[in-house]
């Protein structure tokens, strides 16, 4: 099948993922309806679905079933949404805006936001562990284990702790790289690997290793681009408060490398990610375009 242009492919997958999320989070009666409403607000309130898109695209490389890939994509979007809800809380980054709308704790309240984040996190694992996703229990177990590693103390949450403890301190470049490899990169790397896991591709397979390298590089490139945008874009463009890192006195790529140096680093990582896909030939052209998009985006 001929690959779609990136913009069209992103739009199509975004629509499909949101349809899947909508079906997985139906409204209910009773007091818990407020919780479901908040979960839907957090997970359906916009966003590019880049992590879910990675799952779909890598799954297609190996011919994994589309519905299984959509459920895995919705799962990682649940996990990502939970992280944003908690990241915006007053105890964390204390941001009132997310995707141009009130953050979940501003739309509801802090207690409901915390609970909505908790429920989105557990829903992420419920979805991929359901036999509807994949009958092969070993595939479901590997997906869950990989997602847990990417999102827990050795991944996203661990990176968030380093970020918090780094406020007001000047961190060296190697520590900033480690921070973001955990906080941002781990979940992106999982998303790039998930399609191979869904298809039952062994960890030692060179194709899965290539996707892990690709995911690691675009995950870092994404964060470098984020740091550049935090310094150069407006709140309206970002859909969240601009200049947060500088105001919190956080070390980031721009602070350490300057704008031009950070742009050069993002491009280097994007080129390296593209090179990792050489094993797939023209079949991975959409993923190559995505590596470029990660460093060229404006929001």
C-alpha positions as YAML, in Angstrom:
chain: A
units: angstrom
residues:
- id: 1
  name: UNK
  ca: [0.00, 0.00, 0.00]
- id: 2
  name: UNK
  ca: [1.33, 3.45, -0.90]
- id: 3
  name: UNK
  ca: [2.26, 5.49, 2.16]
- id: 4
  name: UNK
  ca: [0.07, 8.50, 2.88]
- id: 5
  name: UNK
  ca: [1.66, 11.96, 3.23]
- id: 6
  name: UNK
  ca: [2.52, 12.55, 6.88]
- id: 7
  name: UNK
  ca: [-0.14, 15.22, 7.52]
- id: 8
  name: UNK
  ca: [-2.85, 12.98, 6.08]
- id: 9
  name: UNK
  ca: [-1.57, 9.90, 7.92]
- id: 10
  name: UNK
  ca: [-1.48, 11.80, 11.24]
- id: 11
  name: UNK
  ca: [-5.01, 13.12, 10.73]
- id: 12
  name: UNK
  ca: [-6.37, 9.68, 9.86]
- id: 13
  name: UNK
  ca: [-4.71, 7.94, 12.80]
- id: 14
  name: UNK
  ca: [-5.73, 10.71, 15.21]
- id: 15
  name: UNK
  ca: [-9.37, 10.23, 14.20]
- id: 16
  name: UNK
  ca: [-9.16, 6.45, 14.58]
- id: 17
  name: UNK
  ca: [-7.42, 6.65, 17.97]
- id: 18
  name: UNK
  ca: [-9.98, 9.11, 19.30]
- id: 19
  name: UNK
  ca: [-12.82, 6.87, 18.12]
- id: 20
  name: UNK
  ca: [-11.17, 4.00, 20.01]
- id: 21
  name: UNK
  ca: [-10.73, 6.10, 23.18]
- id: 22
  name: UNK
  ca: [-14.34, 7.24, 22.95]
- id: 23
  name: UNK
  ca: [-15.52, 3.62, 22.77]
- id: 24
  name: UNK
  ca: [-13.26, 2.55, 25.64]
- id: 25
  name: UNK
  ca: [-14.53, 5.33, 27.95]
- id: 26
  name: UNK
  ca: [-18.34, 5.32, 27.71]
- id: 27
  name: UNK
  ca: [-20.25, 7.54, 30.11]
- id: 28
  name: UNK
  ca: [-21.91, 5.82, 33.08]
- id: 29
  name: UNK
  ca: [-24.61, 6.64, 35.60]
- id: 30
  name: UNK
  ca: [-23.95, 7.27, 39.28]
- id: 31
  name: UNK
  ca: [-21.49, 9.39, 41.22]
- id: 32
  name: UNK
  ca: [-18.52, 7.98, 39.31]
- id: 33
  name: UNK
  ca: [-19.85, 9.64, 36.15]
- id: 34
  name: UNK
  ca: [-17.87, 12.75, 37.12]
- id: 35
  name: UNK
  ca: [-14.68, 10.68, 37.11]
- id: 36
  name: UNK
  ca: [-15.41, 9.31, 33.63]
- id: 37
  name: UNK
  ca: [-16.23, 12.82, 32.42]
- id: 38
  name: UNK
  ca: [-12.86, 14.07, 33.71]
- id: 39
  name: UNK
  ca: [-11.04, 11.10, 32.13]
- id: 40
  name: UNK
  ca: [-12.70, 11.86, 28.81]
- id: 41
  name: UNK
  ca: [-11.84, 15.55, 29.14]
- id: 42
  name: UNK
  ca: [-8.18, 14.72, 29.75]
- id: 43
  name: UNK
  ca: [-7.83, 12.07, 27.05]
- id: 44
  name: UNK
  ca: [-10.10, 13.47, 24.31]
- id: 45
  name: UNK
  ca: [-9.29, 17.17, 24.69]
- id: 46
  name: UNK
  ca: [-7.06, 17.52, 21.64]
- id: 47
  name: UNK
  ca: [-3.46, 16.56, 20.99]
- id: 48
  name: UNK
  ca: [-1.59, 15.15, 18.01]
- id: 49
  name: UNK
  ca: [-1.63, 11.49, 19.19]
- id: 50
  name: UNK
  ca: [2.04, 11.16, 18.23]
- id: 51
  name: UNK
  ca: [2.67, 8.24, 20.58]
- id: 52
  name: UNK
  ca: [-0.39, 6.41, 19.36]
- id: 53
  name: UNK
  ca: [0.62, 7.15, 15.77]
- id: 54
  name: UNK
  ca: [4.00, 5.54, 16.41]
- id: 55
  name: UNK
  ca: [2.27, 2.39, 17.63]
- id: 56
  name: UNK
  ca: [0.09, 2.24, 14.51]
- id: 57
  name: UNK
  ca: [2.93, 2.90, 12.09]
- id: 58
  name: UNK
  ca: [5.35, 0.40, 13.62]
- id: 59
  name: UNK
  ca: [2.60, -2.22, 13.84]
- id: 60
  name: UNK
  ca: [1.91, -1.75, 10.13]
- id: 61
  name: UNK
  ca: [5.56, -2.52, 9.32]
- id: 62
  name: UNK
  ca: [4.95, -6.08, 10.54]
- id: 63
  name: UNK
  ca: [1.33, -6.53, 9.49]
- id: 64
  name: UNK
  ca: [-0.06, -6.58, 13.05]
- id: 65
  name: UNK
  ca: [-3.89, -6.38, 13.17]
- id: 66
  name: UNK
  ca: [-5.15, -2.78, 12.96]
- id: 67
  name: UNK
  ca: [-7.66, -3.16, 15.80]
- id: 68
  name: UNK
  ca: [-5.01, -4.57, 18.12]
- id: 69
  name: UNK
  ca: [-2.74, -1.67, 17.22]
- id: 70
  name: UNK
  ca: [-5.53, 0.85, 17.82]
- id: 71
  name: UNK
  ca: [-6.14, -0.54, 21.30]
- id: 72
  name: UNK
  ca: [-2.42, -0.38, 22.09]
- id: 73
  name: UNK
  ca: [-2.34, 3.18, 20.70]
- id: 74
  name: UNK
  ca: [-5.30, 4.19, 22.88]
- id: 75
  name: UNK
  ca: [-3.55, 2.59, 25.85]
- id: 76
  name: UNK
  ca: [-0.39, 4.68, 25.48]
- id: 77
  name: UNK
  ca: [-2.52, 7.80, 24.98]
- id: 78
  name: UNK
  ca: [-4.29, 7.02, 28.27]
- id: 79
  name: UNK
  ca: [-0.90, 6.75, 29.96]
- id: 80
  name: UNK
  ca: [0.30, 9.99, 28.38]
- id: 81
  name: UNK
  ca: [-2.93, 11.80, 29.35]
- id: 82
  name: UNK
  ca: [-2.53, 10.69, 32.96]
- id: 83
  name: UNK
  ca: [1.01, 12.06, 33.02]
- id: 84
  name: UNK
  ca: [-0.16, 15.45, 31.71]
- id: 85
  name: UNK
  ca: [-2.99, 15.68, 34.25]
- id: 86
  name: UNK
  ca: [-0.59, 15.06, 37.11]
- id: 87
  name: UNK
  ca: [2.17, 17.22, 35.58]
- id: 88
  name: UNK
  ca: [-0.18, 20.23, 35.54]
- id: 89
  name: UNK
  ca: [-1.10, 19.93, 39.23]
- id: 90
  name: UNK
  ca: [-0.04, 22.69, 41.66]
- id: 91
  name: UNK
  ca: [2.37, 20.27, 43.36]
- id: 92
  name: UNK
  ca: [4.13, 19.67, 40.03]
- id: 93
  name: UNK
  ca: [4.39, 22.26, 37.21]
- id: 94
  name: UNK
  ca: [1.30, 24.19, 38.39]
- id: 95
  name: UNK
  ca: [-0.04, 24.99, 34.91]
- id: 96
  name: UNK
  ca: [-3.58, 26.23, 34.33]
- id: 97
  name: UNK
  ca: [-3.52, 25.56, 30.56]
- id: 98
  name: UNK
  ca: [-3.24, 22.37, 28.53]
- id: 99
  name: UNK
  ca: [-3.82, 22.28, 24.75]
- id: 100
  name: UNK
  ca: [-5.31, 25.76, 24.96]
- id: 101
  name: UNK
  ca: [-7.97, 24.71, 27.46]
- id: 102
  name: UNK
  ca: [-8.15, 24.76, 31.27]
- id: 103
  name: UNK
  ca: [-6.05, 21.99, 32.81]
- id: 104
  name: UNK
  ca: [-8.07, 19.13, 34.28]
- id: 105
  name: UNK
  ca: [-7.62, 20.37, 37.86]
- id: 106
  name: UNK
  ca: [-8.90, 23.81, 36.80]
- id: 107
  name: UNK
  ca: [-11.87, 22.38, 34.90]
- id: 108
  name: UNK
  ca: [-12.83, 20.13, 37.83]
- id: 109
  name: UNK
  ca: [-10.75, 20.26, 41.02]
- id: 110
  name: UNK
  ca: [-7.49, 18.80, 42.27]
- id: 111
  name: UNK
  ca: [-9.03, 15.70, 43.85]
- id: 112
  name: UNK
  ca: [-10.96, 14.74, 40.71]
- id: 113
  name: UNK
  ca: [-7.90, 15.48, 38.56]
- id: 114
  name: UNK
  ca: [-5.70, 13.19, 40.67]
- id: 115
  name: UNK
  ca: [-8.29, 10.42, 40.56]
- id: 116
  name: UNK
  ca: [-8.84, 10.86, 36.82]
- id: 117
  name: UNK
  ca: [-5.08, 10.53, 36.28]
- id: 118
  name: UNK
  ca: [-4.95, 7.44, 38.48]
- id: 119
  name: UNK
  ca: [-7.83, 5.86, 36.57]
- id: 120
  name: UNK
  ca: [-6.31, 6.68, 33.17]
- id: 121
  name: UNK
  ca: [-3.07, 5.01, 34.23]
- id: 122
  name: UNK
  ca: [-4.79, 1.80, 35.28]
- id: 123
  name: UNK
  ca: [-7.02, 1.90, 32.19]
- id: 124
  name: UNK
  ca: [-3.88, 1.89, 30.02]
- id: 125
  name: UNK
  ca: [-2.92, -1.50, 31.43]
- id: 126
  name: UNK
  ca: [-6.48, -2.81, 31.47]
- id: 127
  name: UNK
  ca: [-6.77, -2.20, 27.72]
- id: 128
  name: UNK
  ca: [-3.55, -3.96, 26.68]
- id: 129
  name: UNK
  ca: [-4.07, -6.87, 29.09]
- id: 130
  name: UNK
  ca: [-7.56, -7.58, 27.79]
- id: 131
  name: UNK
  ca: [-7.57, -10.66, 25.48]
- id: 132
  name: UNK
  ca: [-9.55, -8.55, 23.00]
- id: 133
  name: UNK
  ca: [-6.28, -6.75, 22.27]
- id: 134
  name: UNK
  ca: [-4.34, -9.94, 21.51]
- id: 135
  name: UNK
  ca: [-5.23, -13.56, 22.25]
- id: 136
  name: UNK
  ca: [-1.57, -14.46, 22.81]
- id: 137
  name: UNK
  ca: [-1.07, -13.88, 26.55]
- id: 138
  name: UNK
  ca: [2.72, -13.63, 26.15]
- id: 139
  name: UNK
  ca: [2.29, -10.67, 23.77]
- id: 140
  name: UNK
  ca: [-0.04, -8.92, 26.23]
- id: 141
  name: UNK
  ca: [2.35, -9.56, 29.10]
- id: 142
  name: UNK
  ca: [5.32, -8.18, 27.15]
- id: 143
  name: UNK
  ca: [3.35, -5.05, 26.21]
- id: 144
  name: UNK
  ca: [2.37, -4.47, 29.83]
- id: 145
  name: UNK
  ca: [5.89, -5.07, 31.13]
- id: 146
  name: UNK
  ca: [7.45, -2.73, 28.58]
- id: 147
  name: UNK
  ca: [4.86, -0.01, 29.28]
- id: 148
  name: UNK
  ca: [5.40, -0.36, 33.04]
- id: 149
  name: UNK
  ca: [9.17, 0.00, 32.65]
- id: 150
  name: UNK
  ca: [8.77, 3.03, 30.38]
- id: 151
  name: UNK
  ca: [6.33, 4.81, 32.66]
- id: 152
  name: UNK
  ca: [7.54, 3.96, 36.17]
- id: 153
  name: UNK
  ca: [10.50, 4.74, 38.40]
- id: 154
  name: UNK
  ca: [12.99, 3.63, 35.73]
- id: 155
  name: UNK
  ca: [11.22, 5.73, 33.09]
- id: 156
  name: UNK
  ca: [8.83, 8.67, 32.97]
- id: 157
  name: UNK
  ca: [8.16, 9.04, 36.71]
- id: 158
  name: UNK
  ca: [11.83, 8.71, 37.56]
- id: 159
  name: UNK
  ca: [12.60, 11.44, 35.04]
- id: 160
  name: UNK
  ca: [9.97, 13.68, 36.60]
- id: 161
  name: UNK
  ca: [11.68, 13.33, 39.99]
- id: 162
  name: UNK
  ca: [15.04, 14.32, 38.49]
- id: 163
  name: UNK
  ca: [13.31, 17.29, 36.86]
- id: 164
  name: UNK
  ca: [11.77, 18.45, 40.14]
- id: 165
  name: UNK
  ca: [15.03, 18.06, 42.06]
- id: 166
  name: UNK
  ca: [16.89, 19.94, 39.32]
- id: 167
  name: UNK
  ca: [14.89, 23.15, 39.73]
- id: 168
  name: UNK
  ca: [17.18, 26.03, 40.63]
- id: 169
  name: UNK
  ca: [20.30, 23.96, 39.92]
- id: 170
  name: UNK
  ca: [22.60, 23.98, 36.91]
- id: 171
  name: UNK
  ca: [22.67, 20.41, 35.61]
- id: 172
  name: UNK
  ca: [25.42, 19.22, 33.26]
- id: 173
  name: UNK
  ca: [24.45, 18.16, 29.73]
- id: 174
  name: UNK
  ca: [24.80, 14.42, 30.42]
- id: 175
  name: UNK
  ca: [22.33, 14.69, 33.34]
- id: 176
  name: UNK
  ca: [19.86, 16.70, 31.26]
- id: 177
  name: UNK
  ca: [20.09, 14.01, 28.58]
- id: 178
  name: UNK
  ca: [19.39, 11.29, 31.16]
- id: 179
  name: UNK
  ca: [16.51, 13.28, 32.67]
- id: 180
  name: UNK
  ca: [14.70, 13.60, 29.35]
- id: 181
  name: UNK
  ca: [15.57, 10.10, 28.16]
- id: 182
  name: UNK
  ca: [13.48, 8.99, 31.14]
- id: 183
  name: UNK
  ca: [10.80, 11.70, 31.45]
- id: 184
  name: UNK
  ca: [9.93, 12.09, 27.75]
- id: 185
  name: UNK
  ca: [11.95, 9.60, 25.76]
- id: 186
  name: UNK
  ca: [11.04, 6.34, 27.50]
- id: 187
  name: UNK
  ca: [7.35, 6.47, 26.56]
- id: 188
  name: UNK
  ca: [8.15, 7.49, 22.97]
- id: 189
  name: UNK
  ca: [10.64, 4.64, 22.70]
- id: 190
  name: UNK
  ca: [8.00, 2.23, 24.02]
- id: 191
  name: UNK
  ca: [5.53, 3.53, 21.43]
- id: 192
  name: UNK
  ca: [8.02, 2.84, 18.64]
- id: 193
  name: UNK
  ca: [8.64, -0.68, 19.95]
- id: 194
  name: UNK
  ca: [5.01, -1.59, 20.69]
- id: 195
  name: UNK
  ca: [4.15, -2.41, 17.09]
- id: 196
  name: UNK
  ca: [6.92, -5.00, 16.98]
- id: 197
  name: UNK
  ca: [5.76, -6.49, 20.29]
- id: 198
  name: UNK
  ca: [2.19, -6.73, 18.97]
- id: 199
  name: UNK
  ca: [3.47, -8.67, 15.97]
- id: 200
  name: UNK
  ca: [5.46, -11.08, 18.15]
- id: 201
  name: UNK
  ca: [8.87, -9.86, 16.93]
- id: 202
  name: UNK
  ca: [11.66, -11.05, 19.25]
- id: 203
  name: UNK
  ca: [13.71, -8.50, 21.18]
- id: 204
  name: UNK
  ca: [16.89, -9.80, 19.50]
- id: 205
  name: UNK
  ca: [15.48, -9.25, 16.00]
- id: 206
  name: UNK
  ca: [17.51, -6.49, 14.25]
- id: 207
  name: UNK
  ca: [14.27, -4.81, 13.11]
- id: 208
  name: UNK
  ca: [13.02, -4.40, 16.68]
- id: 209
  name: UNK
  ca: [16.43, -3.14, 17.77]
- id: 210
  name: UNK
  ca: [16.30, -0.60, 14.95]
- id: 211
  name: UNK
  ca: [12.95, 0.67, 16.20]
- id: 212
  name: UNK
  ca: [14.34, 0.99, 19.73]
- id: 213
  name: UNK
  ca: [17.22, 3.14, 18.43]
- id: 214
  name: UNK
  ca: [14.80, 5.18, 16.33]
- id: 215
  name: UNK
  ca: [12.47, 5.69, 19.30]
- id: 216
  name: UNK
  ca: [15.31, 6.75, 21.58]
- id: 217
  name: UNK
  ca: [16.58, 9.32, 19.09]
- id: 218
  name: UNK
  ca: [13.22, 10.88, 18.21]
- id: 219
  name: UNK
  ca: [12.29, 10.90, 21.90]
- id: 220
  name: UNK
  ca: [15.32, 13.04, 22.66]
- id: 221
  name: UNK
  ca: [14.80, 15.15, 19.53]
- id: 222
  name: UNK
  ca: [11.21, 15.79, 20.62]
- id: 223
  name: UNK
  ca: [12.41, 17.13, 23.98]
- id: 224
  name: UNK
  ca: [15.10, 19.32, 22.42]
- id: 225
  name: UNK
  ca: [12.44, 20.80, 20.12]
- id: 226
  name: UNK
  ca: [10.16, 21.27, 23.15]
- id: 227
  name: UNK
  ca: [12.89, 23.23, 24.93]
- id: 228
  name: UNK
  ca: [13.34, 25.43, 21.85]
- id: 229
  name: UNK
  ca: [9.59, 26.06, 21.64]
- id: 230
  name: UNK
  ca: [9.41, 26.88, 25.34]
- id: 231
  name: UNK
  ca: [11.91, 29.68, 24.67]
- id: 232
  name: UNK
  ca: [10.64, 30.91, 21.30]
- id: 233
  name: UNK
  ca: [6.90, 30.20, 20.94]
- id: 234
  name: UNK
  ca: [3.98, 32.02, 22.55]
- id: 235
  name: UNK
  ca: [1.48, 30.62, 25.03]
- id: 236
  name: UNK
  ca: [-1.15, 30.76, 22.27]
- id: 237
  name: UNK
  ca: [1.02, 28.71, 19.90]
- id: 238
  name: UNK
  ca: [1.92, 26.14, 22.54]
- id: 239
  name: UNK
  ca: [-1.51, 25.81, 24.14]
- id: 240
  name: UNK
  ca: [0.27, 25.88, 27.52]
- id: 241
  name: UNK
  ca: [2.23, 28.48, 29.44]
- id: 242
  name: UNK
  ca: [5.39, 29.47, 27.58]
- id: 243
  name: UNK
  ca: [8.71, 30.10, 29.34]
- id: 244
  name: UNK
  ca: [7.99, 27.71, 32.21]
- id: 245
  name: UNK
  ca: [11.49, 26.20, 32.28]
- id: 246
  name: UNK
  ca: [13.22, 29.57, 32.42]
- id: 247
  name: UNK
  ca: [10.87, 30.82, 35.13]
- id: 248
  name: UNK
  ca: [11.49, 27.68, 37.19]
- id: 249
  name: UNK
  ca: [15.27, 27.99, 36.62]
- id: 250
  name: UNK
  ca: [15.46, 24.54, 35.04]
- id: 251
  name: UNK
  ca: [18.45, 23.33, 33.05]
- id: 252
  name: UNK
  ca: [17.47, 22.37, 29.52]
- id: 253
  name: UNK
  ca: [19.03, 22.02, 26.07]
- id: 254
  name: UNK
  ca: [18.58, 25.70, 25.19]
- id: 255
  name: UNK
  ca: [20.14, 26.86, 28.46]
- id: 256
  name: UNK
  ca: [23.14, 24.59, 27.88]
- id: 257
  name: UNK
  ca: [23.57, 24.76, 24.09]
- id: 258
  name: UNK
  ca: [21.87, 28.00, 23.08]
- id: 259
  name: UNK
  ca: [19.09, 28.17, 20.47]
- id: 260
  name: UNK
  ca: [21.35, 27.43, 17.49]
- id: 261
  name: UNK
  ca: [23.16, 24.64, 19.31]
- id: 262
  name: UNK
  ca: [19.87, 23.07, 20.39]
- id: 263
  name: UNK
  ca: [18.56, 23.21, 16.81]
- id: 264
  name: UNK
  ca: [21.70, 21.52, 15.55]
- id: 265
  name: UNK
  ca: [21.34, 18.82, 18.23]
- id: 266
  name: UNK
  ca: [17.71, 18.19, 17.29]
- id: 267
  name: UNK
  ca: [18.63, 17.87, 13.61]
- id: 268
  name: UNK
  ca: [21.50, 15.49, 14.41]
- id: 269
  name: UNK
  ca: [19.17, 13.25, 16.39]
- id: 270
  name: UNK
  ca: [16.53, 13.34, 13.66]
- id: 271
  name: UNK
  ca: [19.08, 12.33, 11.03]
- id: 272
  name: UNK
  ca: [20.34, 9.54, 13.29]
- id: 273
  name: UNK
  ca: [16.78, 8.29, 13.78]
- id: 274
  name: UNK
  ca: [16.19, 8.24, 10.03]
- id: 275
  name: UNK
  ca: [19.36, 6.23, 9.54]
- id: 276
  name: UNK
  ca: [18.20, 3.63, 12.09]
- id: 277
  name: UNK
  ca: [15.27, 2.84, 9.77]
- id: 278
  name: UNK
  ca: [17.48, 1.85, 6.81]
- id: 279
  name: UNK
  ca: [16.74, -1.82, 7.52]
- id: 280
  name: UNK
  ca: [13.10, -1.25, 6.49]
- id: 281
  name: UNK
  ca: [13.76, 0.48, 3.15]
- id: 282
  name: UNK
  ca: [10.98, 2.61, 1.62]
- id: 283
  name: UNK
  ca: [8.37, 0.89, 3.81]
- id: 284
  name: UNK
  ca: [9.33, 3.19, 6.69]
- id: 285
  name: UNK
  ca: [9.14, 6.49, 4.79]
- id: 286
  name: UNK
  ca: [6.30, 7.82, 6.98]
- id: 287
  name: UNK
  ca: [8.39, 7.18, 10.10]
- id: 288
  name: UNK
  ca: [11.29, 9.04, 8.49]
- id: 289
  name: UNK
  ca: [9.01, 11.99, 7.80]
- id: 290
  name: UNK
  ca: [7.87, 11.85, 11.43]
- id: 291
  name: UNK
  ca: [11.49, 12.21, 12.60]
- id: 292
  name: UNK
  ca: [11.67, 15.46, 10.61]
- id: 293
  name: UNK
  ca: [8.32, 16.63, 11.95]
- id: 294
  name: UNK
  ca: [9.42, 16.09, 15.55]
- id: 295
  name: UNK
  ca: [12.08, 18.79, 15.19]
- id: 296
  name: UNK
  ca: [10.23, 21.14, 12.82]
- id: 297
  name: UNK
  ca: [6.88, 21.41, 14.65]
- id: 298
  name: UNK
  ca: [5.66, 24.74, 15.99]
- id: 299
  name: UNK
  ca: [3.54, 23.49, 18.90]
...
